[in-house]
């Protein structure tokens, strides 16, 4: 027994509105989060835009924010399933620094254009 399979992942947007495709969802995904800090990691300034990269972590996939030299700034621990689904579709993401308090960065994660 099994489901129908195939087809696109779509989300209904409400009565009389078209469903959003997975690509639309990924392209418009945007959320603010605090990065899990890395001991001794570099500190960045508000407005810095840094790449988000997937990394194998035990049984799953984690996402890290890195600087231009490849040093890990912090780890994203929220919405990793959404990020994984979108990176599997070929999307990449970036994190814009919104605030820094001690060694913790608050970032806006969004699709990289």
N, C-alpha and C positions, 0 to 999 in steps of 0.2 A: 504494500500500500504506500502511497506517497503523494506528495503534493504535486501540483502542476509543473513546478520548475520553470526555468526559462523566464523570459520577460525582464523588464527593467524594474529596478527598485524605484517606487514612486510614493509620494506622500500626498494625500488629499489635502487641499488648502481650504476647503469649506464649500458650502452649497453654492453651486453655480460657478465655482472657480476651477480652473484646470489644475490637475495634479502636477507636482514638481518632479522632474526627473532627478536621478542621483547626481547627475552633472550639475543641475541647477542648485541643488542642495549644497554640494561641495563648493561650488563657486561662490555662493553667498554665505557660507559658514564663517562666523566671526564670533569670538568669545574672549572675555577677559579672564585671566587666571594668574595666580601666583606660582612662579616656578619653584620647585623644590631645589633649594640651593645646593651647590657642590662645594665642599670644603676647599678653600683656597682658589675658588673660581674667580674669574675676572668680573669686574663691576662695570656696568655700562650706564650711559646717560639717557634721560628721557628723550624720546624721538629716534633713538638708534633702532634700525631694522635689521634683524638677525634671522638666519635660516633655521627652520625646524627640520630635524632629520629623524627618521625612524632608527631604532637600534634594538637588536635582539636582547631581551632581558628575561632570562629564565624561560618560563613556559609561554610568555607572550611577547608583545612588542611594546616598547616604551618609546617616547619621543623626547628628544633633547633639543635645546636651543644652543647653538654654537656661535662663536664669534668668527671674524675673518681669518683668524689663525687656526681655526678648528678646535679651539679650547671650549669645553662644555661650560656654559653659563648656568644652566639649570635644567631640570627635568619637568616635563608636563605630566601631571598625574590625573587630569580631568579630560573627559571626552576622548580618551584614547581610542575607543572603538570607532567613533565617528572619523577620527583622523586616519585610522587604519583603513576603513572602508574607502575613504577618498584617495589615499595614497595608492591603494590597490587599483584605482581607476586612472592613475597617472597624474593626480594633482600633487602639487607641492605647496608648502605652507611657510609663512614667515611670522615672526613675532616682533611687534613694535613695542619698545619699552615705554610704559606709561608712568611708572614710578619706581624708585629704588629706596628701600629702607634697610639699612645695614647691608646684609648680603642677599636680601630677597628682592627679586625683580617682579613687578606686576607688569604683565604684557598683554597686548591685544593680539590674539592669534587669528590669522586670516589667510585665505588662499593667496598665493603669490601669483601675480599676473605676468 
